[in-house]
Amino acid sequence: MVLGGCGACVVLLSKYDPVLDQVEDFTASSCLTLLCSVNGCSVTTSEGLGNSKDGFHPIHQRFSGFHASQCGFCTPGMCVSLFGALVKAEKKDQREPSPGFSKLTVVEAEKGYLRKSLSLYWISTHC
Ligand code: FES
């Protein structure tokens, strides 16, 4: 058994870096992250992106609309992982993409947790 290998608990951690004067975002498996290491971080879960009460995030809607989840256990982690990749991509210093597209490349979308799922690969290349 590989601990922390499924990625179902991925959250987005955001922390202000006063030296760079910017917010750094990174994803982490929450089950492997020590509480003391997230001091000063904002933690965004899948429910923080969207939920049944406040409305679902477009990533949730696409997962649902494209039937991208299988058993659904890992889907929250996939949604946060994709959201984190989009957040990072939008901060890249490159020209703006065409309307309706993001700066996230397929290669970037496939990194980490996203690579584990064939259905997510399909979503990341078609959405
Ligand atoms: S990586 Fe599987 S529950 Fe955290």
Backbone and ligand atoms as CSV (ligand in chain L), in Angstrom:
chain,resi,resn,atom,element,x,y,z
A,1,MET,N,N,0.843,-1.186,0.000
A,1,MET,CA,C,0.000,0.000,0.000
A,1,MET,C,C,0.884,1.244,0.000
A,2,VAL,N,N,0.593,2.151,-0.886
A,2,VAL,CA,C,1.344,3.395,-0.958
A,2,VAL,C,C,0.533,4.487,-0.284
A,3,LEU,N,N,1.035,4.996,0.811
A,3,LEU,CA,C,0.321,6.054,1.510
A,3,LEU,C,C,0.396,7.338,0.713
A,4,GLY,N,N,-0.723,8.008,0.621
A,4,GLY,CA,C,-0.739,9.287,-0.080
A,4,GLY,C,C,-0.672,9.158,-1.576
A,5,GLY,N,N,-0.919,8.004,-2.101
A,5,GLY,CA,C,-0.764,7.818,-3.540
A,5,GLY,C,C,-2.000,8.052,-4.354
A,6,CYS,N,N,-3.165,8.136,-3.742
A,6,CYS,CA,C,-4.383,8.222,-4.545
A,6,CYS,C,C,-4.702,9.649,-4.981
A,7,GLY,N,N,-4.349,10.630,-4.190
A,7,GLY,CA,C,-4.597,12.025,-4.560
A,7,GLY,C,C,-6.013,12.502,-4.312
A,8,ALA,N,N,-6.831,11.694,-3.670
A,8,ALA,CA,C,-8.218,12.079,-3.435
A,8,ALA,C,C,-8.351,13.290,-2.513
A,9,CYS,N,N,-7.314,13.538,-1.731
A,9,CYS,CA,C,-7.418,14.603,-0.728
A,9,CYS,C,C,-6.659,15.871,-1.123
A,10,VAL,N,N,-6.355,16.017,-2.403
A,10,VAL,CA,C,-5.566,17.172,-2.849
A,10,VAL,C,C,-6.299,18.477,-2.533
A,11,VAL,N,N,-5.555,19.408,-1.962
A,11,VAL,CA,C,-6.072,20.752,-1.680
A,11,VAL,C,C,-5.114,21.764,-2.299
A,12,LEU,N,N,-5.611,22.963,-2.500
A,12,LEU,CA,C,-4.781,24.051,-3.003
A,12,LEU,C,C,-4.329,24.893,-1.816
A,13,LEU,N,N,-3.029,25.049,-1.688
A,13,LEU,CA,C,-2.460,25.887,-0.633
A,13,LEU,C,C,-1.974,27.177,-1.276
A,14,SER,N,N,-2.335,28.283,-0.680
A,14,SER,CA,C,-1.924,29.594,-1.198
A,14,SER,C,C,-1.271,30.361,-0.058
A,15,LYS,N,N,-0.123,30.936,-0.348
A,15,LYS,CA,C,0.595,31.655,0.694
A,15,LYS,C,C,1.241,32.902,0.107
A,16,TYR,N,N,1.091,33.990,0.839
A,16,TYR,CA,C,1.689,35.255,0.415
A,16,TYR,C,C,3.183,35.229,0.701
A,17,ASP,N,N,3.955,35.570,-0.314
A,17,ASP,CA,C,5.409,35.671,-0.165
A,17,ASP,C,C,5.762,37.151,-0.123
A,18,PRO,N,N,6.125,37.683,1.058
A,18,PRO,CA,C,6.399,39.114,1.155
A,18,PRO,C,C,7.650,39.543,0.392
A,19,VAL,N,N,8.568,38.639,0.169
A,19,VAL,CA,C,9.790,38.983,-0.577
A,19,VAL,C,C,9.451,39.211,-2.050
A,20,LEU,N,N,8.678,38.312,-2.609
A,20,LEU,CA,C,8.287,38.430,-4.025
A,20,LEU,C,C,7.047,39.295,-4.199
A,21,ASP,N,N,6.385,39.596,-3.091
A,21,ASP,CA,C,5.144,40.368,-3.096
A,21,ASP,C,C,4.091,39.727,-4.005
A,22,GLN,N,N,3.936,38.438,-3.833
A,22,GLN,CA,C,2.928,37.715,-4.606
A,22,GLN,C,C,2.463,36.476,-3.849
A,23,VAL,N,N,1.336,35.968,-4.261
A,23,VAL,CA,C,0.783,34.765,-3.645
A,23,VAL,C,C,1.285,33.560,-4.438
A,24,GLU,N,N,1.857,32.618,-3.727
A,24,GLU,CA,C,2.314,31.368,-4.329
A,24,GLU,C,C,1.231,30.319,-4.106
A,25,ASP,N,N,0.893,29.583,-5.153
A,25,ASP,CA,C,-0.119,28.537,-5.065
A,25,ASP,C,C,0.517,27.190,-5.377
A,26,PHE,N,N,0.143,26.194,-4.613
A,26,PHE,CA,C,0.618,24.847,-4.900
A,26,PHE,C,C,-0.385,23.853,-4.342
A,27,THR,N,N,-0.440,22.700,-4.967
A,27,THR,CA,C,-1.346,21.664,-4.503
A,27,THR,C,C,-0.574,20.678,-3.629
A,28,ALA,N,N,-1.289,20.040,-2.712
A,28,ALA,CA,C,-0.670,19.079,-1.810
A,28,ALA,C,C,-1.713,18.053,-1.387
A,29,SER,N,N,-1.247,16.849,-1.146
A,29,SER,CA,C,-2.118,15.823,-0.563
A,29,SER,C,C,-2.268,16.159,0.916
A,30,SER,N,N,-3.480,16.472,1.320
A,30,SER,CA,C,-3.675,16.922,2.702
A,30,SER,C,C,-3.364,15.834,3.711
A,31,CYS,N,N,-3.526,14.574,3.322
A,31,CYS,CA,C,-3.267,13.493,4.281
A,31,CYS,C,C,-1.788,13.372,4.613
A,32,LEU,N,N,-0.933,13.936,3.780
A,32,LEU,CA,C,0.507,13.847,4.006
A,32,LEU,C,C,1.101,15.168,4.461
A,33,THR,N,N,0.263,16.179,4.621
A,33,THR,CA,C,0.767,17.512,4.937
A,33,THR,C,C,0.601,17.794,6.425
A,34,LEU,N,N,1.696,18.121,7.060
A,34,LEU,CA,C,1.638,18.434,8.481
A,34,LEU,C,C,0.953,19.778,8.690
A,35,LEU,N,N,0.131,19.847,9.702
A,35,LEU,CA,C,-0.619,21.064,9.984
A,35,LEU,C,C,0.315,22.268,10.158
A,36,CYS,N,N,1.440,22.061,10.835
A,36,CYS,CA,C,2.354,23.186,11.077
A,36,CYS,C,C,2.957,23.722,9.782
A,37,SER,N,N,2.972,22.914,8.726
A,37,SER,CA,C,3.568,23.369,7.471
A,37,SER,C,C,2.635,24.272,6.677
A,38,VAL,N,N,1.374,24.378,7.073
A,38,VAL,CA,C,0.437,25.234,6.345
A,38,VAL,C,C,0.116,26.510,7.122
A,39,ASN,N,N,0.951,26.802,8.117
A,39,ASN,CA,C,0.765,28.034,8.880
A,39,ASN,C,C,0.814,29.238,7.934
A,40,GLY,N,N,-0.206,30.066,7.977
A,40,GLY,CA,C,-0.261,31.249,7.119
A,40,GLY,C,C,-0.785,30.980,5.724
A,41,CYS,N,N,-1.167,29.753,5.438
A,41,CYS,CA,C,-1.673,29.407,4.107
A,41,CYS,C,C,-3.192,29.450,4.075
A,42,SER,N,N,-3.700,29.777,2.924
A,42,SER,CA,C,-5.115,29.602,2.656
A,42,SER,C,C,-5.269,28.206,2.072
A,43,VAL,N,N,-6.236,27.451,2.560
A,43,VAL,CA,C,-6.455,26.087,2.090
A,43,VAL,C,C,-7.782,26.032,1.345
A,44,THR,N,N,-7.730,25.637,0.090
A,44,THR,CA,C,-8.952,25.526,-0.713
A,44,THR,C,C,-9.214,24.062,-1.024
A,45,THR,N,N,-10.354,23.593,-0.586
A,45,THR,CA,C,-10.767,22.215,-0.878
A,45,THR,C,C,-11.706,22.218,-2.080
A,46,SER,N,N,-12.095,21.043,-2.501
A,46,SER,CA,C,-13.053,20.945,-3.602
A,46,SER,C,C,-14.366,21.635,-3.235
A,47,GLU,N,N,-14.781,21.494,-1.993
A,47,GLU,CA,C,-16.003,22.149,-1.533
A,47,GLU,C,C,-15.825,23.662,-1.494
A,48,GLY,N,N,-14.597,24.103,-1.333
A,48,GLY,CA,C,-14.313,25.533,-1.364
A,48,GLY,C,C,-14.422,26.113,-2.767
A,49,LEU,N,N,-14.184,25.284,-3.768
A,49,LEU,CA,C,-14.347,25.735,-5.162
A,49,LEU,C,C,-15.817,25.933,-5.475
A,50,GLY,N,N,-16.627,25.041,-5.001
A,50,GLY,CA,C,-18.056,25.103,-5.258
A,50,GLY,C,C,-18.744,23.943,-4.573
A,51,ASN,N,N,-20.024,24.111,-4.363
A,51,ASN,CA,C,-20.767,23.073,-3.650
A,51,ASN,C,C,-22.247,23.187,-3.986
A,52,SER,N,N,-23.027,22.266,-3.464
A,52,SER,CA,C,-24.457,22.230,-3.784
A,52,SER,C,C,-25.217,23.423,-3.211
A,53,LYS,N,N,-24.694,24.033,-2.165
A,53,LYS,CA,C,-25.364,25.176,-1.545
A,53,LYS,C,C,-25.097,26.469,-2.309
A,54,ASP,N,N,-23.835,26.711,-2.643
A,54,ASP,CA,C,-23.450,27.982,-3.271
A,54,ASP,C,C,-23.337,27.896,-4.794
A,55,GLY,N,N,-23.418,26.693,-5.315
A,55,GLY,CA,C,-23.253,26.502,-6.751
A,55,GLY,C,C,-21.899,25.872,-7.034
A,56,PHE,N,N,-21.893,25.006,-8.034
A,56,PHE,CA,C,-20.671,24.282,-8.354
A,56,PHE,C,C,-19.780,25.103,-9.274
A,57,HIS,N,N,-18.486,24.854,-9.137
A,57,HIS,CA,C,-17.478,25.494,-9.975
A,57,HIS,C,C,-17.594,24.908,-11.396
A,58,PRO,N,N,-17.218,25.660,-12.421
A,58,PRO,CA,C,-17.252,25.108,-13.787
A,58,PRO,C,C,-16.458,23.807,-13.937
A,59,ILE,N,N,-15.403,23.638,-13.146
A,59,ILE,CA,C,-14.668,22.366,-13.212
A,59,ILE,C,C,-15.562,21.225,-12.748
A,60,HIS,N,N,-16.288,21.434,-11.656
A,60,HIS,CA,C,-17.235,20.413,-11.190
A,60,HIS,C,C,-18.282,20.128,-12.264
A,61,GLN,N,N,-18.774,21.187,-12.855
A,61,GLN,CA,C,-19.826,21.034,-13.863
A,61,GLN,C,C,-19.328,20.257,-15.069
A,62,ARG,N,N,-18.080,20.512,-15.455
A,62,ARG,CA,C,-17.515,19.778,-16.605
A,62,ARG,C,C,-17.303,18.308,-16.252
A,63,PHE,N,N,-16.822,18.049,-15.060
A,63,PHE,CA,C,-16.655,16.657,-14.636
A,63,PHE,C,C,-17.995,15.935,-14.697
A,64,SER,N,N,-19.005,16.600,-14.179
A,64,SER,CA,C,-20.328,15.983,-14.176
A,64,SER,C,C,-20.876,15.852,-15.593
A,65,GLY,N,N,-20.749,16.928,-16.348
A,65,GLY,CA,C,-21.312,16.938,-17.695
A,65,GLY,C,C,-20.658,15.952,-18.644
A,66,PHE,N,N,-19.359,15.701,-18.435
A,66,PHE,CA,C,-18.645,14.761,-19.296
A,66,PHE,C,C,-18.534,13.373,-18.657
A,67,HIS,N,N,-19.247,13.153,-17.548
A,67,HIS,CA,C,-19.234,11.855,-16.869
A,67,HIS,C,C,-17.799,11.404,-16.613
A,68,ALA,N,N,-16.988,12.327,-16.088
A,68,ALA,CA,C,-15.560,12.062,-15.940
A,68,ALA,C,C,-15.206,11.252,-14.710
A,69,SER,N,N,-16.114,11.159,-13.755
A,69,SER,CA,C,-15.760,10.383,-12.568
A,69,SER,C,C,-16.213,8.948,-12.745
A,70,GLN,N,N,-15.477,8.069,-12.081
A,70,GLN,CA,C,-15.853,6.655,-12.131
A,70,GLN,C,C,-16.552,6.338,-10.815
A,71,CYS,N,N,-15.820,5.889,-9.810
A,71,CYS,CA,C,-16.487,5.658,-8.530
A,71,CYS,C,C,-16.734,6.981,-7.796
A,72,GLY,N,N,-15.952,8.020,-8.131
A,72,GLY,CA,C,-16.143,9.330,-7.529
A,72,GLY,C,C,-15.279,9.608,-6.327
A,73,PHE,N,N,-14.595,8.590,-5.810
A,73,PHE,CA,C,-13.784,8.769,-4.611
A,73,PHE,C,C,-12.705,9.817,-4.826
A,74,CYS,N,N,-12.058,9.786,-5.984
A,74,CYS,CA,C,-10.912,10.661,-6.211
A,74,CYS,C,C,-11.301,11.958,-6.926
A,75,THR,N,N,-12.539,12.092,-7.322
A,75,THR,CA,C,-12.962,13.247,-8.116
A,75,THR,C,C,-12.692,14.591,-7.436
A,76,PRO,N,N,-12.930,14.742,-6.138
A,76,PRO,CA,C,-12.617,16.038,-5.515
A,76,PRO,C,C,-11.147,16.419,-5.679
A,77,GLY,N,N,-10.261,15.445,-5.509
A,77,GLY,CA,C,-8.837,15.716,-5.670
A,77,GLY,C,C,-8.499,16.091,-7.101
A,78,MET,N,N,-9.136,15.435,-8.053
A,78,MET,CA,C,-8.904,15.770,-9.459
A,78,MET,C,C,-9.354,17.196,-9.754
A,79,CYS,N,N,-10.514,17.578,-9.213
A,79,CYS,CA,C,-11.033,18.933,-9.448
A,79,CYS,C,C,-10.074,19.980,-8.887
A,80,VAL,N,N,-9.580,19.763,-7.677
A,80,VAL,CA,C,-8.664,20.734,-7.067
A,80,VAL,C,C,-7.336,20.738,-7.806
A,81,SER,N,N,-6.883,19.573,-8.230
A,81,SER,CA,C,-5.625,19.497,-8.963
A,81,SER,C,C,-5.727,20.277,-10.274
A,82,LEU,N,N,-6.829,20.098,-10.974
A,82,LEU,CA,C,-7.030,20.839,-12.224
A,82,LEU,C,C,-7.167,22.334,-11.943
A,83,PHE,N,N,-7.884,22.690,-10.890
A,83,PHE,CA,C,-8.023,24.097,-10.524
A,83,PHE,C,C,-6.654,24.705,-10.210
A,84,GLY,N,N,-5.840,23.979,-9.450
A,84,GLY,CA,C,-4.497,24.470,-9.122
A,84,GLY,C,C,-3.649,24.667,-10.373
A,85,ALA,N,N,-3.760,23.738,-11.310
A,85,ALA,CA,C,-2.998,23.872,-12.560
A,85,ALA,C,C,-3.464,25.101,-13.334
A,86,LEU,N,N,-4.766,25.354,-13.324
A,86,LEU,CA,C,-5.297,26.536,-14.020
A,86,LEU,C,C,-4.835,27.825,-13.339
A,87,VAL,N,N,-4.841,27.832,-12.013
A,87,VAL,CA,C,-4.396,29.022,-11.268
A,87,VAL,C,C,-2.939,29.328,-11.582
A,88,LYS,N,N,-2.110,28.299,-11.568
A,88,LYS,CA,C,-0.691,28.491,-11.877
A,88,LYS,C,C,-0.505,28.960,-13.314
A,89,ALA,N,N,-1.249,28.359,-14.224
A,89,ALA,CA,C,-1.104,28.714,-15.643
A,89,ALA,C,C,-1.489,30.165,-15.897
A,90,GLU,N,N,-2.516,30.630,-15.202
A,90,GLU,CA,C,-2.959,32.008,-15.417
A,90,GLU,C,C,-1.932,33.020,-14.941
A,91,LYS,N,N,-1.045,32.616,-14.057
A,91,LYS,CA,C,-0.008,33.523,-13.552
A,91,LYS,C,C,1.230,33.543,-14.441
A,92,LYS,N,N,1.243,32.675,-15.449
A,92,LYS,CA,C,2.409,32.633,-16.341
A,92,LYS,C,C,2.478,33.919,-17.153
A,93,ASP,N,N,3.705,34.280,-17.407
A,93,ASP,CA,C,3.945,35.504,-18.155
A,93,ASP,C,C,4.016,35.172,-19.647
A,94,GLN,N,N,2.880,35.036,-20.255
A,94,GLN,CA,C,2.824,34.764,-21.691
A,94,GLN,C,C,1.581,35.421,-22.260
A,95,ARG,N,N,1.505,35.466,-23.548
A,95,ARG,CA,C,0.399,36.189,-24.164
A,95,ARG,C,C,-0.936,35.534,-23.827
A,96,GLU,N,N,-1.961,36.358,-23.862
A,96,GLU,CA,C,-3.295,35.880,-23.526
A,96,GLU,C,C,-3.783,34.898,-24.588
A,97,PRO,N,N,-4.416,33.826,-24.174
A,97,PRO,CA,C,-4.957,32.868,-25.150
A,97,PRO,C,C,-6.227,33.416,-25.798
A,98,SER,N,N,-6.702,32.742,-26.792
A,98,SER,CA,C,-7.947,33.128,-27.442
A,98,SER,C,C,-9.082,33.053,-26.430
A,99,PRO,N,N,-10.126,33.845,-26.631
A,99,PRO,CA,C,-11.269,33.799,-25.700
A,99,PRO,C,C,-11.803,32.366,-25.545
A,100,GLY,N,N,-12.064,31.999,-24.310
A,100,GLY,CA,C,-12.583,30.661,-24.046
A,100,GLY,C,C,-11.502,29.629,-23.761
A,101,PHE,N,N,-10.226,30.017,-23.897
A,101,PHE,CA,C,-9.126,29.097,-23.631
A,101,PHE,C,C,-8.317,29.617,-22.438
A,102,SER,N,N,-7.550,28.719,-21.830
A,102,SER,CA,C,-6.681,29.134,-20.733
A,102,SER,C,C,-5.229,29.008,-21.178
A,103,LYS,N,N,-4.337,29.468,-20.316
A,103,LYS,CA,C,-2.906,29.347,-20.600
A,103,LYS,C,C,-2.386,27.955,-20.256
A,104,LEU,N,N,-3.232,27.128,-19.694
A,104,LEU,CA,C,-2.830,25.778,-19.299
A,104,LEU,C,C,-2.613,24.913,-20.538
A,105,THR,N,N,-1.429,24.321,-20.627
A,105,THR,CA,C,-1.149,23.429,-21.750
A,105,THR,C,C,-1.540,22.001,-21.381
A,106,VAL,N,N,-1.671,21.164,-22.369
A,106,VAL,CA,C,-2.024,19.768,-22.131
A,106,VAL,C,C,-0.951,19.096,-21.282
A,107,VAL,N,N,0.308,19.387,-21.579
A,107,VAL,CA,C,1.411,18.784,-20.823
A,107,VAL,C,C,1.312,19.171,-19.354
A,108,GLU,N,N,1.032,20.441,-19.084
A,108,GLU,CA,C,0.896,20.882,-17.697
A,108,GLU,C,C,-0.309,20.223,-17.039
A,109,ALA,N,N,-1.384,20.086,-17.784
A,109,ALA,CA,C,-2.605,19.494,-17.232
A,109,ALA,C,C,-2.417,18.026,-16.883
A,110,GLU,N,N,-1.504,17.385,-17.581
A,110,GLU,CA,C,-1.292,15.961,-17.346
A,110,GLU,C,C,-0.405,15.673,-16.152
A,111,LYS,N,N,0.283,16.681,-15.645
A,111,LYS,CA,C,1.212,16.452,-14.545
A,111,LYS,C,C,0.479,16.039,-13.269
A,112,GLY,N,N,1.212,15.338,-12.443
A,112,GLY,CA,C,0.704,14.990,-11.115
A,112,GLY,C,C,-0.514,14.099,-11.173
A,113,TYR,N,N,-1.458,14.458,-10.419
A,113,TYR,CA,C,-2.637,13.629,-10.242
A,113,TYR,C,C,-3.426,13.454,-11.534
A,114,LEU,N,N,-3.386,14.455,-12.364
A,114,LEU,CA,C,-4.192,14.404,-13.570
A,114,LEU,C,C,-3.782,13.260,-14.476
A,115,ARG,N,N,-2.536,12.880,-14.428
A,115,ARG,CA,C,-2.037,11.832,-15.306
A,115,ARG,C,C,-2.634,10.479,-14.967
A,116,LYS,N,N,-3.134,10.324,-13.761
A,116,LYS,CA,C,-3.628,9.028,-13.314
A,116,LYS,C,C,-4.942,8.637,-13.979
A,117,SER,N,N,-5.625,9.590,-14.509
A,117,SER,CA,C,-6.960,9.287,-14.992
A,117,SER,C,C,-7.087,9.512,-16.492
A,118,LEU,N,N,-7.462,8.485,-17.190
A,118,LEU,CA,C,-7.657,8.617,-18.626
A,118,LEU,C,C,-8.824,9.544,-18.927
A,119,SER,N,N,-9.865,9.465,-18.108
A,119,SER,CA,C,-11.014,10.339,-18.355
A,119,SER,C,C,-10.647,11.794,-18.127
A,120,LEU,N,N,-9.792,12.047,-17.144
A,120,LEU,CA,C,-9.389,13.425,-16.904
A,120,LEU,C,C,-8.486,13.922,-18.020
A,121,TYR,N,N,-7.663,13.032,-18.559
A,121,TYR,CA,C,-6.853,13.419,-19.705
A,121,TYR,C,C,-7.779,13.866,-20.830
A,122,TRP,N,N,-8.835,13.128,-21.036
A,122,TRP,CA,C,-9.786,13.469,-22.098
A,122,TRP,C,C,-10.413,14.829,-21.814
A,123,ILE,N,N,-10.793,15.041,-20.565
A,123,ILE,CA,C,-11.396,16.321,-20.196
A,123,ILE,C,C,-10.409,17.456,-20.396
A,124,SER,N,N,-9.177,17.263,-19.946
A,124,SER,CA,C,-8.207,18.366,-20.010
A,124,SER,C,C,-7.854,18.724,-21.444
A,125,THR,N,N,-8.007,17.797,-22.344
A,125,THR,CA,C,-7.667,18.097,-23.737
A,125,THR,C,C,-8.860,18.577,-24.537
A,126,HIS,N,N,-10.064,18.417,-24.023
A,126,HIS,CA,C,-11.246,18.789,-24.776
A,126,HIS,C,C,-12.043,19.930,-24.176
A,127,CYS,N,N,-11.690,20.369,-22.979
A,127,CYS,CA,C,-12.488,21.432,-22.343
A,127,CYS,C,C,-11.778,22.754,-22.395
L,1,FES,S1,S,-3.412,10.945,-1.148
L,1,FES,FE1,FE,-4.971,9.474,-0.891
L,1,FES,S2,S,-6.112,10.240,0.807
L,1,FES,FE2,FE,-4.454,11.621,0.605
